[in-house]
Amino acid sequence: MSIVLNIVDVDRIIEMAWEDRTPFEAIKNQFGLSESMVIRLMRAEMKRSSFNMWRERVQERNTKHVAKKCDDVHRFKSSRQRVICNNKVSKR
């Protein structure tokens, strides 16, 4: 399966991959990239030292994998926040 990404999408995927609380499943849902595809993208787009640092961080984080998250952790969600679709908050 070949996925064509523009530069804006690649930048956003890298940003999401660096975020501690954004799981790989969110990237898969939004861009169609599996965890292994994200790893390949990060390896191709980053300096080796930066990639190694990222991989080390990701492997230690339970929050990057939905299946490993604790169910007892609840995050605050503002009542003014609506449904988030494609990384954009819908307008009121």
N, C-alpha and C positions, 0 to 999 in steps of 0.2 A: 504494500500500500504506500503510495507516494503522496505526501502532503506538501503543498506549496505554501510557504510562509513569506510574508513581506517583512521588511526591516522593522516595522512597528510591532508586528506580532512577535518577532524574535526578541526584541527588547523587552516586551511585556512578559514573555515566557521566562526570560532570564531573571527579571525582577521578581516574578512569582516564585521561581525556584529558590531565590535567595531569602525570601520571606520565611521566617521560622514557622509561622502558623498556617501557611498555605499548603494543603496536602497535594500530593501528586495527582490525586483523583480530580481535584479542581482544574488542574491543567489539562488533564485528559478530557474532562467534560467540555471545557471551553475551546480547546485547540485540537483535540483528537490525538495527542501525543502520549504514549505510554511512558512509564518511568524510565525504561531503558532508552527510549528515544530522546527524552529530556536530558539524560546523562550524556548521550552522544552529542546533542546540540551544545550542551555546556562545555564539553571537551573541545569541540571545534571552535567555539566562539571566545574562549577564555585563554589567558596565559596558563601554562602548566601549573605554576605555583598557586594561582587563584583557583583553578579547578581542584587541585589537591586539597586546598583549605575548605572549599565548598563541600567536597565529598566527605571530608572528615566531619564537618558540622552536620550534614544531612544524616549520616549514619547514626549519630548520637540522638537525633530528634525523633521522639514518638509522634509528634504533631505533624510530621511530613507524611505519615501513613494513617489513613482513616481507621484501619483495622487495629492499630496500636494505640489509638487515643483512649484516654480514660473517660468513662461515661459520667463520672461524677463532676467533671469540670464543665461549668456552665458559663457562657460568656454573656456580657451585657449587650442587649440590642435595643437601640432607641425605638420608642414607639413611633417616631417620625420617619424611621427608615422603612422604605417600602421594599418590595421584591427587587433583588439585584439580578439583572439579566445581562449576560455578556459583559460583565465588569462595569456596568453603568447602573446607577441608581435611577429608577424610573421617576419621572417628574410628577409632582402633585397636581 
